[in-house]
Amino acid sequence: MARFYKPIEIGIPGPTGPSGMANALNYSQTAGSRTANVSSSGSTIVSTSITTNGKPVQVIVTGDAENTAAGGWVRLQLYRNSTAIGKSVFVESSAVSENIPYALNFIDNPSAGTYTYSLKTITAASSGAFNFGEVDGPVITAVELTGFGATGPAGATGSTGSQGPTGPTGANGSAGATGPTGAAGVTGPTGPVGGFGYCGSFYDQLDQTSTSGSIQAMRMRSTDISNGVSVTGTNKTQILVAHSGKYNIAFSAQLHQTNSSSVVNIWLAKNGTPMAWTNTKCSITANNPYYVAAWNFFVDAAANDYYEIIWSADSNNTVIEAIASSGSGATLHPAVPSVIVTVNQVG
């Protein structure tokens, strides 16, 4: 006699776990007012306060300084509360009432808490006072690099199918065959990993000299922070990104014209090839020998792409200059690096 079986039920796949949710950006920004006749050490030019959750904080200050007397100079430094952070910047001009742009950029690593970040003078102004901002005051921004939220949970495992019923007894009295066990449902995949935060902070302690018409990459032979971003290459010129994403590459270079004048070109290269529309020209005259070149680039990088900051000058007398520290104790002037570069992931 024929035997009959009821169809088995197959387990249903578990759902996919949800992705981590994005956190709101935590930042503070102050557009400062023009500050005139600053002559003393320890004067605060602009400040802003932020309450953090223990993640790195990127601090950026931009503005311009004007000397009130020929040959005037002063040094500037970032502070967290009363603690100096990052590297100092030196502003000077040989002619009176010249506007000197400056930019300071540093990634700090404080514990969770409330902090006031500020830009201060670390020397008394030499040969007269300085005005900070001829038209508008400086701007300071503090951004906590918080990234994205936690990973979504894994989807639940599908249920096991029910066992098929026993077939009816055949005419010869033998038992019906047992129906097969239903297959287990497929486990839902784990939600994608959340979280940005790859970053790096680098600088160089040596002079970098020009040869008229030659093209060369800026060097970064010292490392402050390296998390998924590093410098490599024979002369430490290549900024290597280990993970794909969108990154902000910011730099400052302390240019010094030791004689005559010069036009300097600065641009960005990716994997050894110049990137279109990234070049900027800077003119340095004999009566304004110190010039800070400082701006940033946003790039969309694949894993293991590398970037270089390229420069050339039409003079043999142009130097990206490092300046040794001087003084001690309360009169200490920190060293000036020739190049500062910070990189942080933004997407």
C-alpha positions as CSV (number, residue, x, y, z in Angstrom):
1,M,0.0,0.0,0.0
2,A,1.2,3.6,-0.8
3,R,2.5,5.8,2.1
4,F,1.7,9.5,2.4
5,Y,3.7,12.3,4.2
6,K,2.7,15.8,5.4
7,P,5.1,18.5,4.1
8,I,7.6,19.7,6.8
9,E,7.8,23.4,7.9
10,I,11.1,25.2,7.1
11,G,12.7,27.6,9.7
12,I,12.4,31.4,8.9
13,P,15.7,33.4,8.7
14,G,16.3,35.8,11.6
15,P,16.2,39.6,10.8
16,T,19.3,41.7,10.3
17,G,20.5,43.6,13.4
18,P,20.1,47.4,13.1
19,S,23.1,49.7,12.4
20,G,24.5,51.9,15.2
21,M,22.9,55.3,15.4
22,A,25.0,58.5,14.7
23,N,25.7,60.8,17.7
24,A,25.2,64.6,17.5
25,L,28.4,66.5,16.9
26,N,29.9,68.0,20.1
27,Y,31.6,71.3,19.4
28,S,32.1,74.9,20.6
29,Q,33.1,77.9,18.6
30,T,33.8,81.5,19.5
31,A,34.1,84.3,16.9
32,G,36.3,86.7,18.9
33,S,36.4,90.5,18.9
34,R,39.4,92.6,17.7
35,T,42.0,92.9,20.5
36,A,44.2,96.0,20.3
37,N,47.6,97.0,21.8
38,V,48.6,93.6,23.2
39,S,52.1,93.8,24.6
40,S,52.4,91.5,27.6
41,S,53.1,87.7,27.9
42,G,50.1,85.6,28.9
43,S,47.5,87.8,27.2
44,T,44.4,85.8,26.1
45,I,43.4,86.6,22.5
46,V,40.3,84.4,22.2
47,S,38.9,81.4,24.1
48,T,36.0,78.9,24.0
49,S,34.7,76.2,26.5
50,I,33.5,72.7,25.9
51,T,32.2,69.8,28.0
52,T,33.7,66.5,26.6
53,N,33.0,62.7,27.0
54,G,36.7,61.7,27.1
55,K,37.3,61.5,23.3
56,P,40.0,63.5,21.5
57,V,39.3,67.2,20.9
58,Q,40.6,69.1,17.8
59,V,41.3,72.8,18.5
60,I,41.7,75.2,15.5
61,V,42.4,79.0,15.7
62,T,42.7,81.3,12.7
63,G,43.2,85.1,12.5
64,D,45.6,87.9,11.6
65,A,48.1,90.0,13.7
66,E,49.2,93.6,13.0
67,N,52.5,95.0,14.4
68,T,52.4,98.6,15.6
69,A,56.1,99.1,15.2
70,A,58.7,98.0,12.6
71,G,60.4,94.8,13.5
72,G,57.8,93.8,16.0
73,W,57.4,90.1,16.9
74,V,55.5,87.9,19.3
75,R,54.9,84.1,19.9
76,L,51.4,82.5,20.2
77,Q,50.4,79.2,21.9
78,L,47.3,77.1,22.4
79,Y,46.2,76.4,26.0
80,R,43.8,73.9,27.7
81,N,42.9,75.9,30.9
82,S,46.4,76.9,32.1
83,T,48.3,74.1,30.3
84,A,50.1,74.8,27.0
85,I,49.3,72.3,24.2
86,G,50.6,71.9,20.7
87,K,53.4,74.0,19.2
88,S,53.9,77.7,19.2
89,V,53.7,80.1,16.2
90,F,56.0,83.0,15.7
91,V,54.7,86.2,14.0
92,E,57.0,89.0,12.9
93,S,57.3,91.8,10.3
94,S,60.0,94.3,9.5
95,A,57.6,97.0,8.3
96,V,55.0,98.7,10.5
97,S,51.3,97.9,10.3
98,E,51.5,94.7,8.2
99,N,48.9,92.0,8.5
100,I,50.3,88.6,9.4
101,P,47.9,85.6,9.1
102,Y,48.3,82.7,11.5
103,A,46.6,79.3,12.1
104,L,47.2,76.9,15.0
105,N,45.8,73.3,14.9
106,F,46.1,70.5,17.5
107,I,44.3,67.3,18.5
108,D,44.2,67.2,22.4
109,N,43.5,64.0,24.5
110,P,41.8,65.1,27.8
111,S,39.7,63.0,30.1
112,A,35.9,63.7,30.3
113,G,35.2,67.1,31.7
114,T,34.7,70.8,31.0
115,Y,37.7,72.7,29.6
116,T,38.4,76.2,28.3
117,Y,40.7,76.3,25.2
118,S,42.4,79.6,24.4
119,L,45.0,81.3,22.3
120,K,47.6,83.3,24.4
121,T,50.8,85.3,23.9
122,I,53.8,83.4,25.4
123,T,56.2,86.3,25.1
124,A,55.9,90.0,25.6
125,A,55.7,91.8,22.3
126,S,59.0,93.0,21.1
127,S,59.5,96.5,19.5
128,G,55.9,97.6,20.2
129,A,52.4,96.2,20.7
130,F,50.3,94.0,18.4
131,N,46.7,94.3,17.2
132,F,44.8,91.0,16.7
133,G,42.3,91.5,13.9
134,E,42.3,94.5,11.7
135,V,38.6,94.1,10.6
136,D,37.3,91.0,12.4
137,G,38.7,89.1,15.4
138,P,40.1,85.6,15.5
139,V,37.9,82.4,15.5
140,I,38.5,79.4,17.8
141,T,36.8,76.0,17.3
142,A,36.9,73.0,19.6
143,V,35.4,69.7,18.2
144,E,35.1,66.5,20.2
145,L,35.8,63.6,17.7
146,T,33.0,61.5,19.0
147,G,32.2,59.4,15.9
148,F,29.3,57.0,15.6
149,G,27.3,54.9,18.1
150,A,27.6,51.3,19.2
151,T,27.2,48.3,16.9
152,G,23.7,47.1,16.3
153,P,22.8,43.7,17.9
154,A,22.9,40.5,15.8
155,G,19.6,39.3,14.3
156,A,17.8,36.4,16.1
157,T,18.3,32.8,14.8
158,G,15.4,31.4,12.8
159,S,13.2,28.7,14.4
160,T,13.7,25.0,13.6
161,G,11.1,23.4,11.3
162,S,8.7,20.9,12.9
163,Q,9.1,17.1,12.4
164,G,7.0,15.5,9.7
165,P,4.3,13.0,11.0
166,T,4.7,9.2,10.9
167,G,3.4,7.7,7.8
168,P,0.4,5.2,8.1
169,T,1.1,1.5,8.5
170,G,1.4,-0.4,5.2
171,A,-0.8,-3.3,4.3
172,N,1.8,-5.8,5.4
173,G,1.8,-4.3,8.9
174,S,5.2,-2.5,8.7
175,A,5.6,1.0,10.3
176,G,5.4,4.1,8.2
177,A,8.7,6.0,7.7
178,T,9.5,9.0,9.9
179,G,9.4,12.4,8.1
180,P,12.7,14.3,8.0
181,T,13.6,17.1,10.4
182,G,13.1,20.7,9.0
183,A,16.3,22.7,8.4
184,A,17.3,25.4,10.9
185,G,16.6,29.0,9.9
186,V,19.6,31.1,8.8
187,T,21.1,33.4,11.5
188,G,20.7,37.1,10.8
189,P,24.0,38.9,10.1
190,T,25.6,41.2,12.7
191,G,24.8,44.9,12.2
192,P,27.8,47.0,10.8
193,V,30.4,48.3,13.1
194,G,29.9,51.9,14.1
195,G,32.5,54.5,15.0
196,F,34.9,57.0,13.4
197,G,38.0,58.2,15.1
198,Y,41.0,57.4,13.0
199,C,43.4,60.4,13.3
200,G,47.1,61.5,13.4
201,S,49.2,64.4,14.5
202,F,52.7,64.9,13.1
203,Y,55.4,67.6,12.9
204,D,59.1,68.2,11.9
205,Q,62.0,69.6,13.9
206,L,64.4,70.4,11.1
207,D,64.7,73.1,8.4
208,Q,63.5,72.2,4.9
209,T,65.3,74.3,2.3
210,S,64.3,75.2,-1.3
211,T,66.2,75.0,-4.6
212,S,64.7,77.4,-7.1
213,G,62.2,75.6,-9.3
214,S,62.5,72.2,-7.6
215,I,59.4,70.3,-6.4
216,Q,59.6,68.5,-3.1
217,A,57.3,67.0,-0.4
218,M,57.1,68.5,3.1
219,R,58.6,66.2,5.8
220,M,56.9,65.1,9.0
221,R,59.6,63.1,11.0
222,S,58.0,63.3,14.5
223,T,54.7,61.8,15.6
224,D,52.3,63.0,18.4
225,I,49.3,60.8,17.7
226,S,48.8,57.8,15.3
227,N,45.6,55.9,15.1
228,G,44.9,54.4,11.7
229,V,46.9,57.3,10.1
230,S,50.7,57.3,9.9
231,V,53.6,58.8,8.0
232,T,55.9,56.7,5.9
233,G,58.4,56.9,3.0
234,T,62.1,57.4,2.9
235,N,61.9,61.0,4.2
236,K,58.6,60.6,6.1
237,T,56.6,62.6,3.6
238,Q,53.7,60.2,2.9
239,I,50.5,60.4,5.0
240,L,49.2,56.8,4.9
241,V,45.5,56.1,5.6
242,A,44.9,52.5,6.7
243,H,41.1,52.6,6.4
244,S,38.8,53.9,3.8
245,G,36.7,57.1,4.6
246,K,36.6,60.8,4.3
247,Y,39.4,62.7,6.1
248,N,40.4,66.3,6.9
249,I,44.1,67.0,6.3
250,A,45.2,70.3,7.9
251,F,48.7,71.7,7.9
252,S,50.8,74.8,8.8
253,A,54.3,75.6,7.5
254,Q,56.6,78.3,9.0
255,L,58.1,79.9,5.9
256,H,61.1,82.2,6.2
257,Q,62.7,84.3,3.3
258,T,66.3,84.8,4.2
259,N,67.1,87.1,1.3
260,S,65.2,88.9,-1.6
261,S,61.7,87.7,-2.2
262,S,59.9,84.5,-3.4
263,V,56.7,83.0,-4.7
264,V,55.9,79.6,-3.1
265,N,53.4,77.0,-4.6
266,I,51.8,74.4,-2.2
267,W,49.5,71.6,-3.4
268,L,48.3,68.1,-2.5
269,A,49.3,64.8,-4.2
270,K,47.6,61.4,-3.9
271,N,49.5,58.2,-4.4
272,G,52.3,60.2,-6.1
273,T,50.0,62.1,-8.5
274,P,49.1,65.9,-8.1
275,M,45.4,66.5,-7.2
276,A,43.6,68.9,-9.5
277,W,42.7,72.4,-8.1
278,T,44.7,72.0,-4.9
279,N,47.5,74.5,-5.6
280,T,47.9,77.9,-3.7
281,K,50.5,80.6,-4.4
282,C,52.2,82.6,-1.5
283,S,54.3,85.7,-2.0
284,I,57.0,86.4,0.6
285,T,58.8,89.7,0.5
286,A,62.1,90.8,2.0
287,N,60.4,93.1,4.4
288,N,58.0,90.4,5.6
289,P,60.3,87.4,5.9
290,Y,58.1,85.2,8.2
291,Y,54.9,83.8,6.6
292,V,52.7,81.0,7.9
293,A,51.1,78.9,5.2
294,A,48.1,77.1,6.8
295,W,44.9,75.6,5.3
296,N,43.2,72.2,5.0
297,F,42.0,69.6,2.4
298,F,39.0,67.2,2.6
299,V,39.8,63.9,0.8
300,D,37.9,60.7,0.0
301,A,40.4,57.9,0.7
302,A,40.5,54.2,0.0
303,A,42.4,51.9,2.4
304,N,46.2,52.3,2.0
305,D,46.0,55.5,0.0
306,Y,48.8,58.0,0.8
307,Y,48.9,61.8,0.5
308,E,51.8,64.3,0.3
309,I,51.9,68.1,0.8
310,I,54.1,69.3,-2.1
311,W,55.9,72.7,-2.4
312,S,58.2,74.6,-4.7
313,A,59.8,78.1,-4.5
314,D,61.3,80.3,-7.2
315,S,64.2,81.3,-4.9
316,N,67.2,79.5,-3.3
317,N,66.6,81.6,-0.1
318,T,63.2,80.2,1.0
319,V,63.2,77.9,4.1
320,I,60.5,76.0,5.9
321,E,62.2,76.9,9.2
322,A,62.3,75.1,12.6
323,I,63.4,77.4,15.5
324,A,64.9,76.0,18.7
325,S,63.4,76.8,22.1
326,S,64.9,79.6,24.2
327,G,64.8,80.7,27.8
328,S,63.7,78.6,30.8
329,G,61.0,78.5,33.4
330,A,58.6,81.4,33.2
331,T,60.5,82.9,30.2
332,L,60.7,79.6,28.2
333,H,59.8,80.0,24.5
334,P,58.9,76.5,23.1
335,A,60.5,75.4,19.9
336,V,58.8,76.2,16.5
337,P,58.4,73.2,14.2
338,S,58.9,73.7,10.5
339,V,55.8,71.8,9.6
340,I,52.6,70.7,11.6
341,V,50.1,68.3,10.1
342,T,46.9,66.9,11.7
343,V,44.6,64.3,10.1
344,N,41.2,63.2,11.3
345,Q,38.3,61.1,9.9
346,V,35.1,62.9,9.3
347,G,33.1,60.3,7.4
